[in-house]
Amino acid sequence: SDNSIEFVGEAEIDQSYCIFAIMANVRNLPERGLKEPVSEPKGMPENVSEKVREKMEYWEDGHSHSWLSLEEIEEVQRRVSIAVDVGDDSPHGENKSLAALILKMRSLRKKRREPRLVFWFDN
């Protein structure tokens, strides 16, 4: 089987502290209501594409490097959909940017690829 790492594009994820908190425990602020993260930052995978490595080096002030599997992104979406921030009175509901990412990752899996989202945060 072909185990090469391929860059397939950039994900456009909403800039949301709720999403960041659930993705990687970033900006998980008590005053907004602490969220249970899907994962702590795992660090950059050893086997990333050259394009991802270049982008990471470009964002030299990046922090909390990590990656999530399709199943973990689906869990982020589930948790975001029921999350309530302090001051809000209703759950966030489905996040369209995460939904689009999940569809893309599912289509890659159907092509016998094992997709992952590699990400980091900037200051």
C-alpha positions in Angstrom: 0.0 0.0 0.0 1.0 3.6 -0.5 1.9 5.2 2.8 3.2 8.5 1.5 2.1 11.7 3.2 0.2 14.0 0.9 -0.9 17.6 1.4 -4.5 17.9 0.2 -5.3 21.4 1.2 -5.9 23.9 4.0 -9.0 23.7 6.2 -10.9 26.9 6.9 -12.0 26.5 10.5 -13.9 29.3 12.2 -11.8 31.3 14.7 -13.7 30.2 17.8 -12.3 29.9 21.3 -14.9 27.2 21.9 -13.6 25.1 18.9 -9.9 25.8 19.9 -10.7 24.7 23.5 -12.3 21.5 22.4 -9.7 20.7 19.7 -6.6 21.1 21.8 -7.3 22.8 25.2 -6.2 26.1 23.7 -7.9 29.3 25.0 -10.0 27.1 27.4 -10.9 30.0 29.7 -12.8 29.4 32.9 -14.8 32.7 32.4 -16.2 31.2 29.2 -17.1 27.9 30.8 -14.3 25.2 30.7 -14.7 22.7 27.8 -13.6 19.1 27.8 -10.9 18.9 25.1 -10.8 16.0 22.7 -7.0 16.0 23.0 -4.2 17.9 24.5 -1.7 19.1 21.8 0.2 16.1 20.5 3.0 17.9 18.8 3.8 17.9 15.1 3.7 14.4 13.6 7.1 13.1 12.4 5.8 12.4 9.0 4.3 15.6 7.6 4.5 16.7 4.0 7.1 19.1 2.9 4.4 21.7 2.3 3.1 21.5 5.9 6.7 21.7 7.3 7.3 24.9 5.2 4.0 26.4 6.5 4.9 25.5 10.1 8.3 27.1 9.7 6.7 30.2 8.2 4.5 30.6 11.3 7.4 30.8 13.6 5.3 32.0 16.5 3.0 29.0 16.2 2.2 27.0 19.3 0.3 24.0 20.5 1.1 22.0 17.3 -1.1 18.9 17.0 -3.2 16.7 14.7 -6.6 15.0 14.9 -8.0 12.0 13.1 -11.4 12.0 11.3 -13.0 10.4 14.4 -11.5 13.1 16.7 -12.8 15.9 14.4 -16.2 14.3 14.5 -16.1 14.3 18.3 -15.0 18.0 18.2 -18.1 18.7 16.1 -20.3 16.8 18.5 -18.9 18.6 21.5 -19.1 22.0 19.8 -22.7 21.4 18.9 -23.8 21.0 22.5 -21.4 23.5 24.0 -22.8 26.6 25.8 -20.5 29.5 26.5 -21.0 31.5 29.7 -23.4 34.3 28.8 -25.0 32.3 26.0 -28.4 30.6 26.6 -28.3 28.0 23.8 -25.9 25.5 22.4 -23.7 26.4 19.4 -25.3 23.8 17.1 -23.5 22.3 14.1 -20.5 24.2 13.0 -20.4 24.6 9.2 -16.7 24.9 8.9 -16.2 21.6 10.8 -19.0 19.9 8.8 -17.2 20.8 5.6 -13.9 19.5 6.9 -15.6 16.2 8.0 -17.1 15.7 4.6 -13.7 16.3 2.9 -12.0 13.8 5.3 -14.7 11.2 4.8 -14.2 11.5 1.0 -10.5 11.0 1.4 -11.1 7.9 3.5 -13.4 6.5 0.8 -10.3 6.8 -1.5 -8.5 4.5 1.0 -6.5 7.4 2.5 -6.2 7.9 6.2 -6.8 11.7 6.6 -5.7 13.8 9.5 -5.9 17.5 10.3 -2.4 18.9 11.2 -2.7 22.3 12.9 -1.2 24.9 15.2 -2.3 28.2 16.6 -0.7 31.6 16.2 -0.4 34.4 18.7 
